[in-house]
Amino acid sequence: NGLITVNEVGVTLWKVLQEEVTMEQLVKSVLDEYDVEEAVAREDIQEFLNKLVEGGILTKDGENAK
């Protein structure tokens, strides 16, 4: 078990993830809050989500929550 550290964008994503959301909603929340290109936002969000899944903190759509 490890520690996952997040930056300001990660905190924003974590807050949005408290509800069931789509990737599009995550991207919109980041684009509304930060000055970043959509492609960069998508890539960074996917990387963040992958780390949460790998750490057992988040489950992929269709998997049972732990």
PDB file of N, CA, C and O in Angstrom:
ATOM      1  N   ASN A   1       0.852  -1.179   0.000  1.00  0.00           N
ATOM      2  CA  ASN A   1       0.000   0.000   0.000  1.00  0.00           C
ATOM      3  C   ASN A   1       0.888   1.227   0.000  1.00  0.00           C
ATOM      4  O   ASN A   1       1.818   1.347   0.797  1.00  0.00           O
ATOM      5  N   GLY A   2       0.583   2.126  -0.902  1.00  0.00           N
ATOM      6  CA  GLY A   2       1.416   3.305  -1.037  1.00  0.00           C
ATOM      7  C   GLY A   2       0.633   4.579  -0.835  1.00  0.00           C
ATOM      8  O   GLY A   2      -0.557   4.568  -0.520  1.00  0.00           O
ATOM      9  N   LEU A   3       1.314   5.642  -1.018  1.00  0.00           N
ATOM     10  CA  LEU A   3       0.746   6.966  -0.870  1.00  0.00           C
ATOM     11  C   LEU A   3       0.636   7.589  -2.251  1.00  0.00           C
ATOM     12  O   LEU A   3       1.588   7.561  -3.031  1.00  0.00           O
ATOM     13  N   ILE A   4      -0.511   8.144  -2.545  1.00  0.00           N
ATOM     14  CA  ILE A   4      -0.696   8.850  -3.812  1.00  0.00           C
ATOM     15  C   ILE A   4      -0.783  10.329  -3.480  1.00  0.00           C
ATOM     16  O   ILE A   4      -1.657  10.753  -2.724  1.00  0.00           O
ATOM     17  N   THR A   5       0.116  11.106  -4.042  1.00  0.00           N
ATOM     18  CA  THR A   5       0.069  12.542  -3.841  1.00  0.00           C
ATOM     19  C   THR A   5      -0.547  13.182  -5.075  1.00  0.00           C
ATOM     20  O   THR A   5      -0.375  12.699  -6.194  1.00  0.00           O
ATOM     21  N   VAL A   6      -1.261  14.265  -4.856  1.00  0.00           N
ATOM     22  CA  VAL A   6      -1.931  14.932  -5.968  1.00  0.00           C
ATOM     23  C   VAL A   6      -1.622  16.418  -5.944  1.00  0.00           C
ATOM     24  O   VAL A   6      -1.329  17.003  -4.902  1.00  0.00           O
ATOM     25  N   ASN A   7      -1.699  17.003  -7.126  1.00  0.00           N
ATOM     26  CA  ASN A   7      -1.530  18.441  -7.232  1.00  0.00           C
ATOM     27  C   ASN A   7      -2.910  19.102  -7.188  1.00  0.00           C
ATOM     28  O   ASN A   7      -3.907  18.439  -6.900  1.00  0.00           O
ATOM     29  N   GLU A   8      -2.967  20.366  -7.464  1.00  0.00           N
ATOM     30  CA  GLU A   8      -4.211  21.130  -7.405  1.00  0.00           C
ATOM     31  C   GLU A   8      -5.267  20.560  -8.354  1.00  0.00           C
ATOM     32  O   GLU A   8      -6.447  20.499  -8.007  1.00  0.00           O
ATOM     33  N   VAL A   9      -4.850  20.148  -9.536  1.00  0.00           N
ATOM     34  CA  VAL A   9      -5.788  19.564 -10.501  1.00  0.00           C
ATOM     35  C   VAL A   9      -6.320  18.233  -9.968  1.00  0.00           C
ATOM     36  O   VAL A   9      -7.503  17.928 -10.114  1.00  0.00           O
ATOM     37  N   GLY A  10      -5.451  17.458  -9.360  1.00  0.00           N
ATOM     38  CA  GLY A  10      -5.872  16.193  -8.765  1.00  0.00           C
ATOM     39  C   GLY A  10      -6.925  16.396  -7.687  1.00  0.00           C
ATOM     40  O   GLY A  10      -7.860  15.604  -7.568  1.00  0.00           O
ATOM     41  N   VAL A  11      -6.774  17.448  -6.909  1.00  0.00           N
ATOM     42  CA  VAL A  11      -7.766  17.760  -5.877  1.00  0.00           C
ATOM     43  C   VAL A  11      -9.102  18.095  -6.536  1.00  0.00           C
ATOM     44  O   VAL A  11     -10.153  17.646  -6.080  1.00  0.00           O
ATOM     45  N   THR A  12      -9.058  18.876  -7.600  1.00  0.00           N
ATOM     46  CA  THR A  12     -10.279  19.209  -8.338  1.00  0.00           C
ATOM     47  C   THR A  12     -10.953  17.942  -8.855  1.00  0.00           C
ATOM     48  O   THR A  12     -12.164  17.772  -8.710  1.00  0.00           O
ATOM     49  N   LEU A  13     -10.167  17.059  -9.457  1.00  0.00           N
ATOM     50  CA  LEU A  13     -10.719  15.813  -9.979  1.00  0.00           C
ATOM     51  C   LEU A  13     -11.302  14.964  -8.861  1.00  0.00           C
ATOM     52  O   LEU A  13     -12.383  14.393  -9.008  1.00  0.00           O
ATOM     53  N   TRP A  14     -10.590  14.881  -7.745  1.00  0.00           N
ATOM     54  CA  TRP A  14     -11.060  14.075  -6.623  1.00  0.00           C
ATOM     55  C   TRP A  14     -12.432  14.558  -6.151  1.00  0.00           C
ATOM     56  O   TRP A  14     -13.310  13.749  -5.851  1.00  0.00           O
ATOM     57  N   LYS A  15     -12.613  15.880  -6.086  1.00  0.00           N
ATOM     58  CA  LYS A  15     -13.903  16.436  -5.671  1.00  0.00           C
ATOM     59  C   LYS A  15     -15.003  16.053  -6.660  1.00  0.00           C
ATOM     60  O   LYS A  15     -16.102  15.678  -6.254  1.00  0.00           O
ATOM     61  N   VAL A  16     -14.708  16.146  -7.949  1.00  0.00           N
ATOM     62  CA  VAL A  16     -15.697  15.805  -8.976  1.00  0.00           C
ATOM     63  C   VAL A  16     -16.013  14.313  -8.932  1.00  0.00           C
ATOM     64  O   VAL A  16     -17.152  13.916  -9.181  1.00  0.00           O
ATOM     65  N   LEU A  17     -15.028  13.492  -8.622  1.00  0.00           N
ATOM     66  CA  LEU A  17     -15.210  12.037  -8.594  1.00  0.00           C
ATOM     67  C   LEU A  17     -16.044  11.549  -7.411  1.00  0.00           C
ATOM     68  O   LEU A  17     -16.316  10.353  -7.308  1.00  0.00           O
ATOM     69  N   GLN A  18     -16.450  12.439  -6.526  1.00  0.00           N
ATOM     70  CA  GLN A  18     -17.290  12.034  -5.411  1.00  0.00           C
ATOM     71  C   GLN A  18     -18.682  11.616  -5.887  1.00  0.00           C
ATOM     72  O   GLN A  18     -19.425  10.954  -5.161  1.00  0.00           O
ATOM     73  N   GLU A  19     -19.017  12.002  -7.091  1.00  0.00           N
ATOM     74  CA  GLU A  19     -20.266  11.611  -7.746  1.00  0.00           C
ATOM     75  C   GLU A  19     -19.912  10.787  -8.978  1.00  0.00           C
ATOM     76  O   GLU A  19     -18.788  10.855  -9.474  1.00  0.00           O
ATOM     77  N   GLU A  20     -20.859  10.019  -9.463  1.00  0.00           N
ATOM     78  CA  GLU A  20     -20.633   9.266 -10.699  1.00  0.00           C
ATOM     79  C   GLU A  20     -20.583  10.259 -11.855  1.00  0.00           C
ATOM     80  O   GLU A  20     -21.534  11.006 -12.086  1.00  0.00           O
ATOM     81  N   VAL A  21     -19.473  10.261 -12.571  1.00  0.00           N
ATOM     82  CA  VAL A  21     -19.279  11.213 -13.663  1.00  0.00           C
ATOM     83  C   VAL A  21     -18.687  10.499 -14.873  1.00  0.00           C
ATOM     84  O   VAL A  21     -18.142   9.400 -14.768  1.00  0.00           O
ATOM     85  N   THR A  22     -18.807  11.145 -16.000  1.00  0.00           N
ATOM     86  CA  THR A  22     -18.199  10.641 -17.228  1.00  0.00           C
ATOM     87  C   THR A  22     -16.856  11.323 -17.445  1.00  0.00           C
ATOM     88  O   THR A  22     -16.530  12.315 -16.793  1.00  0.00           O
ATOM     89  N   MET A  23     -16.099  10.781 -18.356  1.00  0.00           N
ATOM     90  CA  MET A  23     -14.820  11.398 -18.729  1.00  0.00           C
ATOM     91  C   MET A  23     -15.069  12.815 -19.249  1.00  0.00           C
ATOM     92  O   MET A  23     -14.303  13.733 -18.956  1.00  0.00           O
ATOM     93  N   GLU A  24     -16.135  12.984 -20.016  1.00  0.00           N
ATOM     94  CA  GLU A  24     -16.445  14.310 -20.562  1.00  0.00           C
ATOM     95  C   GLU A  24     -16.691  15.321 -19.445  1.00  0.00           C
ATOM     96  O   GLU A  24     -16.277  16.475 -19.552  1.00  0.00           O
ATOM     97  N   GLN A  25     -17.351  14.904 -18.395  1.00  0.00           N
ATOM     98  CA  GLN A  25     -17.600  15.799 -17.265  1.00  0.00           C
ATOM     99  C   GLN A  25     -16.305  16.134 -16.536  1.00  0.00           C
ATOM    100  O   GLN A  25     -16.118  17.264 -16.085  1.00  0.00           O
ATOM    101  N   LEU A  26     -15.417  15.162 -16.421  1.00  0.00           N
ATOM    102  CA  LEU A  26     -14.118  15.428 -15.803  1.00  0.00           C
ATOM    103  C   LEU A  26     -13.320  16.428 -16.634  1.00  0.00           C
ATOM    104  O   LEU A  26     -12.737  17.370 -16.097  1.00  0.00           O
ATOM    105  N   VAL A  27     -13.300  16.218 -17.934  1.00  0.00           N
ATOM    106  CA  VAL A  27     -12.567  17.123 -18.822  1.00  0.00           C
ATOM    107  C   VAL A  27     -13.149  18.533 -18.724  1.00  0.00           C
ATOM    108  O   VAL A  27     -12.405  19.508 -18.621  1.00  0.00           O
ATOM    109  N   LYS A  28     -14.464  18.636 -18.756  1.00  0.00           N
ATOM    110  CA  LYS A  28     -15.107  19.949 -18.676  1.00  0.00           C
ATOM    111  C   LYS A  28     -14.750  20.644 -17.372  1.00  0.00           C
ATOM    112  O   LYS A  28     -14.485  21.846 -17.364  1.00  0.00           O
ATOM    113  N   SER A  29     -14.740  19.908 -16.278  1.00  0.00           N
ATOM    114  CA  SER A  29     -14.426  20.540 -14.994  1.00  0.00           C
ATOM    115  C   SER A  29     -13.005  21.093 -14.978  1.00  0.00           C
ATOM    116  O   SER A  29     -12.762  22.160 -14.415  1.00  0.00           O
ATOM    117  N   VAL A  30     -12.076  20.381 -15.588  1.00  0.00           N
ATOM    118  CA  VAL A  30     -10.692  20.860 -15.647  1.00  0.00           C
ATOM    119  C   VAL A  30     -10.572  22.047 -16.603  1.00  0.00           C
ATOM    120  O   VAL A  30      -9.907  23.032 -16.284  1.00  0.00           O
ATOM    121  N   LEU A  31     -11.205  21.962 -17.758  1.00  0.00           N
ATOM    122  CA  LEU A  31     -11.129  23.054 -18.729  1.00  0.00           C
ATOM    123  C   LEU A  31     -11.783  24.326 -18.195  1.00  0.00           C
ATOM    124  O   LEU A  31     -11.327  25.430 -18.491  1.00  0.00           O
ATOM    125  N   ASP A  32     -12.848  24.175 -17.411  1.00  0.00           N
ATOM    126  CA  ASP A  32     -13.513  25.337 -16.818  1.00  0.00           C
ATOM    127  C   ASP A  32     -12.658  26.008 -15.748  1.00  0.00           C
ATOM    128  O   ASP A  32     -12.749  27.216 -15.531  1.00  0.00           O
ATOM    129  N   GLU A  33     -11.836  25.218 -15.091  1.00  0.00           N
ATOM    130  CA  GLU A  33     -11.067  25.712 -13.945  1.00  0.00           C
ATOM    131  C   GLU A  33      -9.645  26.164 -14.310  1.00  0.00           C
ATOM    132  O   GLU A  33      -9.099  27.070 -13.679  1.00  0.00           O
ATOM    133  N   TYR A  34      -9.050  25.533 -15.326  1.00  0.00           N
ATOM    134  CA  TYR A  34      -7.647  25.776 -15.634  1.00  0.00           C
ATOM    135  C   TYR A  34      -7.442  26.110 -17.102  1.00  0.00           C
ATOM    136  O   TYR A  34      -8.232  25.717 -17.960  1.00  0.00           O
ATOM    137  N   ASP A  35      -6.378  26.837 -17.373  1.00  0.00           N
ATOM    138  CA  ASP A  35      -6.009  27.203 -18.734  1.00  0.00           C
ATOM    139  C   ASP A  35      -5.104  26.106 -19.295  1.00  0.00           C
ATOM    140  O   ASP A  35      -3.880  26.169 -19.178  1.00  0.00           O
ATOM    141  N   VAL A  36      -5.731  25.101 -19.906  1.00  0.00           N
ATOM    142  CA  VAL A  36      -5.000  23.950 -20.428  1.00  0.00           C
ATOM    143  C   VAL A  36      -5.681  23.487 -21.708  1.00  0.00           C
ATOM    144  O   VAL A  36      -6.894  23.627 -21.868  1.00  0.00           O
ATOM    145  N   GLU A  37      -4.889  22.938 -22.608  1.00  0.00           N
ATOM    146  CA  GLU A  37      -5.464  22.409 -23.843  1.00  0.00           C
ATOM    147  C   GLU A  37      -6.230  21.127 -23.544  1.00  0.00           C
ATOM    148  O   GLU A  37      -5.850  20.361 -22.658  1.00  0.00           O
ATOM    149  N   GLU A  38      -7.305  20.898 -24.281  1.00  0.00           N
ATOM    150  CA  GLU A  38      -8.154  19.740 -24.033  1.00  0.00           C
ATOM    151  C   GLU A  38      -7.391  18.422 -24.135  1.00  0.00           C
ATOM    152  O   GLU A  38      -7.589  17.530 -23.310  1.00  0.00           O
ATOM    153  N   ALA A  39      -6.531  18.290 -25.124  1.00  0.00           N
ATOM    154  CA  ALA A  39      -5.779  17.041 -25.301  1.00  0.00           C
ATOM    155  C   ALA A  39      -4.881  16.768 -24.097  1.00  0.00           C
ATOM    156  O   ALA A  39      -4.767  15.627 -23.648  1.00  0.00           O
ATOM    157  N   VAL A  40      -4.253  17.801 -23.584  1.00  0.00           N
ATOM    158  CA  VAL A  40      -3.386  17.658 -22.411  1.00  0.00           C
ATOM    159  C   VAL A  40      -4.223  17.292 -21.188  1.00  0.00           C
ATOM    160  O   VAL A  40      -3.834  16.436 -20.393  1.00  0.00           O
ATOM    161  N   ALA A  41      -5.365  17.942 -21.045  1.00  0.00           N
ATOM    162  CA  ALA A  41      -6.250  17.652 -19.919  1.00  0.00           C
ATOM    163  C   ALA A  41      -6.692  16.198 -19.957  1.00  0.00           C
ATOM    164  O   ALA A  41      -6.656  15.512 -18.936  1.00  0.00           O
ATOM    165  N   ARG A  42      -7.109  15.722 -21.123  1.00  0.00           N
ATOM    166  CA  ARG A  42      -7.567  14.334 -21.257  1.00  0.00           C
ATOM    167  C   ARG A  42      -6.465  13.344 -20.875  1.00  0.00           C
ATOM    168  O   ARG A  42      -6.706  12.374 -20.156  1.00  0.00           O
ATOM    169  N   GLU A  43      -5.269  13.602 -21.362  1.00  0.00           N
ATOM    170  CA  GLU A  43      -4.144  12.707 -21.080  1.00  0.00           C
ATOM    171  C   GLU A  43      -3.828  12.688 -19.585  1.00  0.00           C
ATOM    172  O   GLU A  43      -3.626  11.623 -19.002  1.00  0.00           O
ATOM    173  N   ASP A  44      -3.788  13.858 -18.975  1.00  0.00           N
ATOM    174  CA  ASP A  44      -3.479  13.946 -17.549  1.00  0.00           C
ATOM    175  C   ASP A  44      -4.578  13.317 -16.697  1.00  0.00           C
ATOM    176  O   ASP A  44      -4.289  12.649 -15.704  1.00  0.00           O
ATOM    177  N   ILE A  45      -5.823  13.527 -17.078  1.00  0.00           N
ATOM    178  CA  ILE A  45      -6.944  12.932 -16.339  1.00  0.00           C
ATOM    179  C   ILE A  45      -6.872  11.422 -16.427  1.00  0.00           C
ATOM    180  O   ILE A  45      -7.050  10.733 -15.423  1.00  0.00           O
ATOM    181  N   GLN A  46      -6.612  10.897 -17.620  1.00  0.00           N
ATOM    182  CA  GLN A  46      -6.539   9.445 -17.779  1.00  0.00           C
ATOM    183  C   GLN A  46      -5.402   8.869 -16.940  1.00  0.00           C
ATOM    184  O   GLN A  46      -5.559   7.812 -16.329  1.00  0.00           O
ATOM    185  N   GLU A  47      -4.280   9.541 -16.908  1.00  0.00           N
ATOM    186  CA  GLU A  47      -3.147   9.088 -16.095  1.00  0.00           C
ATOM    187  C   GLU A  47      -3.523   9.082 -14.609  1.00  0.00           C
ATOM    188  O   GLU A  47      -3.194   8.142 -13.886  1.00  0.00           O
ATOM    189  N   PHE A  48      -4.200  10.118 -14.165  1.00  0.00           N
ATOM    190  CA  PHE A  48      -4.643  10.207 -12.772  1.00  0.00           C
ATOM    191  C   PHE A  48      -5.615   9.075 -12.445  1.00  0.00           C
ATOM    192  O   PHE A  48      -5.494   8.432 -11.403  1.00  0.00           O
ATOM    193  N   LEU A  49      -6.574   8.834 -13.329  1.00  0.00           N
ATOM    194  CA  LEU A  49      -7.547   7.762 -13.109  1.00  0.00           C
ATOM    195  C   LEU A  49      -6.860   6.402 -13.074  1.00  0.00           C
ATOM    196  O   LEU A  49      -7.202   5.550 -12.254  1.00  0.00           O
ATOM    197  N   ASN A  50      -5.893   6.200 -13.964  1.00  0.00           N
ATOM    198  CA  ASN A  50      -5.162   4.929 -13.982  1.00  0.00           C
ATOM    199  C   ASN A  50      -4.445   4.690 -12.653  1.00  0.00           C
ATOM    200  O   ASN A  50      -4.436   3.570 -12.143  1.00  0.00           O
ATOM    201  N   LYS A  51      -3.849   5.736 -12.097  1.00  0.00           N
ATOM    202  CA  LYS A  51      -3.163   5.595 -10.812  1.00  0.00           C
ATOM    203  C   LYS A  51      -4.143   5.245  -9.699  1.00  0.00           C
ATOM    204  O   LYS A  51      -3.827   4.446  -8.818  1.00  0.00           O
ATOM    205  N   LEU A  52      -5.325   5.840  -9.739  1.00  0.00           N
ATOM    206  CA  LEU A  52      -6.332   5.532  -8.726  1.00  0.00           C
ATOM    207  C   LEU A  52      -6.820   4.093  -8.854  1.00  0.00           C
ATOM    208  O   LEU A  52      -7.041   3.418  -7.848  1.00  0.00           O
ATOM    209  N   VAL A  53      -6.987   3.629 -10.076  1.00  0.00           N
ATOM    210  CA  VAL A  53      -7.419   2.244 -10.306  1.00  0.00           C
ATOM    211  C   VAL A  53      -6.322   1.286  -9.855  1.00  0.00           C
ATOM    212  O   VAL A  53      -6.595   0.307  -9.160  1.00  0.00           O
ATOM    213  N   GLU A  54      -5.090   1.565 -10.246  1.00  0.00           N
ATOM    214  CA  GLU A  54      -3.964   0.707  -9.870  1.00  0.00           C
ATOM    215  C   GLU A  54      -3.798   0.637  -8.350  1.00  0.00           C
ATOM    216  O   GLU A  54      -3.399  -0.393  -7.807  1.00  0.00           O
ATOM    217  N   GLY A  55      -4.105   1.738  -7.677  1.00  0.00           N
ATOM    218  CA  GLY A  55      -3.982   1.787  -6.230  1.00  0.00           C
ATOM    219  C   GLY A  55      -5.188   1.206  -5.495  1.00  0.00           C
ATOM    220  O   GLY A  55      -5.211   1.159  -4.265  1.00  0.00           O
ATOM    221  N   GLY A  56      -6.191   0.764  -6.260  1.00  0.00           N
ATOM    222  CA  GLY A  56      -7.377   0.183  -5.652  1.00  0.00           C
ATOM    223  C   GLY A  56      -8.323   1.202  -5.041  1.00  0.00           C
ATOM    224  O   GLY A  56      -9.208   0.847  -4.262  1.00  0.00           O
ATOM    225  N   ILE A  57      -8.139   2.462  -5.390  1.00  0.00           N
ATOM    226  CA  ILE A  57      -8.956   3.532  -4.838  1.00  0.00           C
ATOM    227  C   ILE A  57     -10.221   3.733  -5.659  1.00  0.00           C
ATOM    228  O   ILE A  57     -11.255   4.145  -5.135  1.00  0.00           O
ATOM    229  N   LEU A  58     -10.129   3.445  -6.926  1.00  0.00           N
ATOM    230  CA  LEU A  58     -11.218   3.650  -7.874  1.00  0.00           C
ATOM    231  C   LEU A  58     -11.384   2.398  -8.694  1.00  0.00           C
ATOM    232  O   LEU A  58     -10.404   1.712  -8.983  1.00  0.00           O
ATOM    233  N   THR A  59     -12.605   2.087  -9.074  1.00  0.00           N
ATOM    234  CA  THR A  59     -12.838   0.940  -9.943  1.00  0.00           C
ATOM    235  C   THR A  59     -13.299   1.430 -11.305  1.00  0.00           C
ATOM    236  O   THR A  59     -13.905   2.495 -11.425  1.00  0.00           O
ATOM    237  N   LYS A  60     -13.006   0.650 -12.313  1.00  0.00           N
ATOM    238  CA  LYS A  60     -13.442   0.991 -13.664  1.00  0.00           C
ATOM    239  C   LYS A  60     -14.937   0.776 -13.795  1.00  0.00           C
ATOM    240  O   LYS A  60     -15.528   0.000 -13.043  1.00  0.00           O
ATOM    241  N   ASP A  61     -15.542   1.456 -14.741  1.00  0.00           N
ATOM    242  CA  ASP A  61     -16.975   1.321 -15.012  1.00  0.00           C
ATOM    243  C   ASP A  61     -17.333  -0.157 -15.191  1.00  0.00           C
ATOM    244  O   ASP A  61     -16.688  -0.879 -15.951  1.00  0.00           O
ATOM    245  N   GLY A  62     -18.360  -0.583 -14.485  1.00  0.00           N
ATOM    246  CA  GLY A  62     -18.820  -1.966 -14.609  1.00  0.00           C
ATOM    247  C   GLY A  62     -18.222  -2.900 -13.580  1.00  0.00           C
ATOM    248  O   GLY A  62     -18.667  -4.043 -13.473  1.00  0.00           O
ATOM    249  N   GLU A  63     -17.233  -2.464 -12.817  1.00  0.00           N
ATOM    250  CA  GLU A  63     -16.640  -3.302 -11.772  1.00  0.00           C
ATOM    251  C   GLU A  63     -17.305  -2.964 -10.445  1.00  0.00           C
ATOM    252  O   GLU A  63     -17.746  -1.834 -10.237  1.00  0.00           O
ATOM    253  N   ASN A  64     -17.374  -3.915  -9.575  1.00  0.00           N
ATOM    254  CA  ASN A  64     -17.942  -3.675  -8.248  1.00  0.00           C
ATOM    255  C   ASN A  64     -17.001  -2.835  -7.422  1.00  0.00           C
ATOM    256  O   ASN A  64     -15.788  -3.046  -7.437  1.00  0.00           O
ATOM    257  N   ALA A  65     -17.554  -1.889  -6.706  1.00  0.00           N
ATOM    258  CA  ALA A  65     -16.749  -1.057  -5.812  1.00  0.00           C
ATOM    259  C   ALA A  65     -16.267  -1.895  -4.641  1.00  0.00           C
ATOM    260  O   ALA A  65     -16.940  -2.835  -4.217  1.00  0.00           O
ATOM    261  N   LYS A  66     -15.107  -1.551  -4.125  1.00  0.00           N
ATOM    262  CA  LYS A  66     -14.529  -2.270  -2.992  1.00  0.00           C
ATOM    263  C   LYS A  66     -15.016  -1.693  -1.688  1.00  0.00           C
ATOM    264  O   LYS A  66     -14.635  -2.172  -0.621  1.00  0.00           O
TER     265      LYS A  66
END
